Amino acid sequence: MRSDVLNQNSGSFGMLPNVYKVSAQTADFTAAAGYVYVVTKLDGCDVTLPAPNVGDKIKIVFDGATSNSHTVTTDASTTLIAGWAAMSDTADQTAAAMENFVADEVDDRIITLNRTTTGLSGIIELTGAGANKWYAECIIHSNGDAATPFS
């Protein structure tokens, strides 16, 4: 069958793929759905998430900070973060230095990259999973014995 008609009834025939808009950030900001943010703020960046809607997507790419911490915080104390973080210790690339952490979904609403154990740099992708929940997938580089970035 011809490839141009193979998926014409799939509901996505002729549609553009879902892609992020790209925004470079050098100051603290409030994120919006549909964006990938490339953060180059060297003294730590505070990112505030909007209230989630199911299917909203936000990606944040953090450069390493030279002082302070990078943080990602939900919009309200009732909005929580679910998901996981894969941590890789940049100082020791042995198998024992690669650790994974899972948000407890009870009270976690902040992701902190503190320049050492909870993260130096990395990529955090968030998906709206409900009216009060963000689902996070994090690939983070730590410096030292990795610790959970969720709190």
N, C-alpha and C positions, 0 to 999 in steps of 0.2 A: 504494500500500500504506500502511496505517496506520503512523504513526511509532512508536507504542508497541509494535508487533510486528516492525518492520523489522529490528531488531538482536537479537531475542530469542535467537538461536542463536549470537551472537558471543562468548559467554563473559563479556561484561561487562554484559548486560542486567540492570537492577535494582541494579547495584552502585554504591556511592558512588565519585566520582572520587578519584584519589590526590591528597591534599593534604598540605602540611607542617603540623606543629605549630609554633607560633611561640614563641620564647623571647628575651626581652630580656636582654642581657649587659652588665654593668658591671665585670667582673673576668675574669682569665684563666680558661680553662675547657677541658675535653675535650668535643668534639662527639659527638653520637650521630646515627645515621642517622634520617631522617624529619623532621628539624627544619630550620627556617629560623631563623637566629640574627641578631638585630639588635644590633650591637655599638655601644655609645655610650661606651665607655671612652676618655677623652680622652688618657690618657698611654700609649697603645699597648696592644694586647691580644695575648696569646699564645694561639693556638688549637691544640690538639693533636687530630689526627684519630684515630679508632679504626682498627683493622685493617679494610680494605675487604672487603666481600662483593659479588659481582656484583649490580648493580642497586641497591645502597644509594645514597641521595641525601641530600646535605647542601647547604644554601645559607647563605652568610654575607654579611650586608650590613654594611659598615663605614662608620661616620661618619669624618670626618677627625680625626686625632689632633693634639694640640697639642705633644706631645713623644714621644720614643721611636718605635718602629715597631710596626705591626700585623704579626703573622706567623701563617702557617698551616703547621704541621709535621706530617709523617706520623708514625705510631706507631713505626716502626722504620727503621733505615738501609737495610733491604732493600725497603721500600715506597716506590715512586717515584710521581711525578706526571707524567702525560702531558697534552696539551691545549694551549690557547692563551690569550693575553691580548690584548685590544684596549685600547690605551692612548690616552687623550685628554688633551692638555696644556691644563689650565684657564687658563693664562696666555696661550696663543696658539692660538686655535681655527682656524688655517689647515690646509689639507690636509696640509702637510708635518709638522705637529705631531701627526697621528693615525698611530700606529704599532702594528703587530701583532707579537707575539712568540710563539714556539712552544717548549714545554718539550722538551729534548733526549732525554728518556726514558732517559738513561744514568746520571745521578746527581742529577737534580732531585728534591728531597723537601721543599723549603721555598718558600713564596710570601711575599715581603716587600713590604709597603707602607711605604716609608721616609719618608713625608710629602713627598717631592719627586719625583725621577725615576722611582722604581719604584712610585709610587702614593701618593695622598693619601686617597682613599676609593674605594669601589666595591662591586661584587657579584661573589662567587665562588661558582659552582655546581659541586659535585663529585659524580661518579657512580662507584661502585665498578665497576672494569673487570676485576677479577681478584683473586686472593688477595693480590697484592702491588702493586696499581696503582690509583690514583685518576685519573680523567679530569676535568680542570678546564676550565671555560669562564668566563673572567673579563672583566668590563667594568669598567675601572679608570680613574679620573681621576688624572693625574699633575700635577706642578707643576714645569715645566722640561722639558728635552729628555728624552723618555721613554727608559727603559732596561728590560731584561727584569726582571720580578719573580721569575723562577724561579732557584733555586740549589740 
